[in-house]
Amino acid sequence: MVLLSTLFARRADNAQAYDEVVVPFLNRMINEFPVLGYPANPPTPPLSDLLKDWSIVVRFGDRFERVYRRVDSNKTLLLEFQGVRTAGHRGVR
């Protein structure tokens, strides 16, 4: 098992963590689920259908926020990551 804190700590800054960790994860979970046939009996409807009318915003505590997807709707899903730090945020180089 890999922890998010470990993946974030290996990135230089928040933008790199977002681009290299969060975006691929969301792409896979929203657009490619089930992944490699797992789970064998995925729930229906697909997550992509459930979220098609929702904007998705990603936030790292109070220091970073990006819009993952914006749609013409007043519905927004906020995904907030608490307690994750990048190498740059910790002062590690």
C-alpha positions in Angstrom: 0.0 0.0 0.0 1.3 3.5 -0.9 0.1 6.4 1.3 -0.8 9.7 -0.2 1.5 11.4 2.2 4.4 9.5 0.7 3.4 10.3 -2.9 3.1 14.0 -2.1 6.4 14.1 -0.2 8.2 12.9 -3.3 6.9 16.0 -5.3 8.7 19.3 -5.3 5.6 21.5 -5.0 1.8 21.5 -4.9 1.4 21.9 -8.6 3.6 18.9 -9.3 1.7 16.8 -6.8 -1.6 17.8 -8.4 -0.4 17.1 -11.9 1.4 13.8 -11.2 -0.7 12.3 -8.4 -4.2 13.8 -8.2 -5.0 14.2 -11.9 -4.1 10.6 -12.9 -6.0 9.3 -9.9 -9.1 11.2 -10.7 -8.9 10.4 -14.4 -8.7 6.7 -13.6 -11.4 6.7 -10.9 -13.9 8.8 -12.8 -13.3 7.9 -16.4 -11.7 4.4 -16.4 -13.5 2.7 -13.5 -13.5 -0.3 -13.1 -9.7 -0.5 -13.5 -8.3 -3.7 -15.1 -11.6 -5.5 -14.5 -11.6 -4.7 -10.7 -14.1 -4.8 -9.2 -15.7 -7.7 -11.1 -19.2 -6.3 -10.4 -18.8 -2.5 -10.4 -21.7 -0.4 -9.1 -24.0 1.2 -11.6 -24.4 3.8 -12.9 -20.7 4.5 -13.6 -19.1 7.3 -11.6 -18.5 9.3 -14.8 -22.3 9.4 -15.4 -23.0 10.4 -11.8 -20.5 13.3 -12.0 -21.2 14.5 -15.6 -23.0 17.6 -14.4 -20.7 18.4 -11.6 -17.6 20.7 -11.5 -14.8 19.2 -9.5 -12.4 21.3 -7.4 -9.3 19.9 -5.6 -7.9 21.6 -2.5 -4.8 20.9 -0.4 -5.6 22.4 3.0 -5.6 26.1 2.7 -2.6 26.5 0.4 -3.6 25.2 -3.0 -6.7 24.9 -5.1 -7.3 23.9 -8.7 -10.4 23.2 -10.8 -10.1 19.6 -12.1 -13.2 20.0 -14.3 -15.6 22.8 -14.8 -19.1 22.3 -16.3 -22.0 24.7 -16.8 -23.8 23.8 -13.6 -24.1 25.2 -10.1 -23.1 21.8 -8.6 -19.5 21.5 -7.3 -17.7 18.5 -5.7 -14.8 19.6 -3.5 -12.1 17.1 -2.9 -9.9 18.3 0.0 -6.6 16.7 0.9 -5.7 17.5 4.5 -2.3 16.9 6.1 -0.4 16.2 2.9 2.9 18.0 2.3 5.3 18.2 -0.7 9.0 18.3 -0.4 9.0 22.0 -1.1 6.5 22.7 1.6 8.5 20.9 4.2 11.7 22.7 3.2 13.3 19.5 1.8 15.2 19.7 -1.5 
